[in-house]
Amino acid sequence: MSDCIFCKIIDGSIPSNKVYEDEKILAFYDLEPQAPVHVLVVPKQHICCANAIDESNVDYVAHIFTKIPEITKKLNLENGYRIVNNCGDDGCQSVKHLHFHILGGKKLDSQMC
């Protein structure tokens, strides 16, 4: 999508601080970190949100979750981390491109809201 900031990061027209990249996904540092380590993992195929995951694109999501252990190891998150996905306006999804936040680097608050 031409107006999607994550699609522009994926195609290289907007720079990012990459952590991991392969043919299906890109992981990069969040510009407004909510934890000492805050990385976003996005599929390279534009999927607007978790509600749009279906048989045609579920392999991107499966790939993300198989690569998260490799990404978190590279980030030295041996003591644990949190994975967050926001979906829709009430879920505070600010960019309408499916993405997962990896948060860590300290003991995280047990409260989610």
Long-range contacts (C-beta under 8 A, 24 or more apart in sequence): 1-46, 1-97, 4-46, 4-95, 4-96, 4-97, 5-95, 5-97, 6-40, 6-42, 6-46, 6-95, 6-97, 6-99, 7-46, 7-97, 9-42, 10-42, 10-44, 19-71, 19-74, 19-75, 20-67, 20-70, 20-71, 20-74, 22-67, 24-59, 24-60, 24-63, 24-64, 25-60, 25-63, 25-64, 25-67, 27-67, 27-71, 27-102, 30-101, 34-101, 34-103, 35-82, 35-103, 35-104, 35-105, 35-106, 35-108, 36-104, 36-105, 36-106, 37-75, 37-77, 37-81, 37-102, 37-103, 37-104, 37-105, 38-101, 38-102, 38-103, 39-71, 39-75, 39-101, 39-102, 40-99, 40-100, 40-101, 40-102, 41-67, 41-68, 41-71, 41-99, 41-100, 41-102, 42-97, 42-98, 42-99, 42-100, 43-98, 46-97, 47-97, 47-98, 48-96, 48-97, 48-98, 49-87, 49-88, 49-93, 49-96, 49-98, 50-85, 50-87, 50-98, 51-87, 51-88, 52-98, 53-98, 61-98, 64-100, 68-100, 68-102, 71-102, 72-102, 72-104, 75-102, 75-104, 75-105, 77-102, 77-104, 77-105, 79-104, 80-104, 82-108
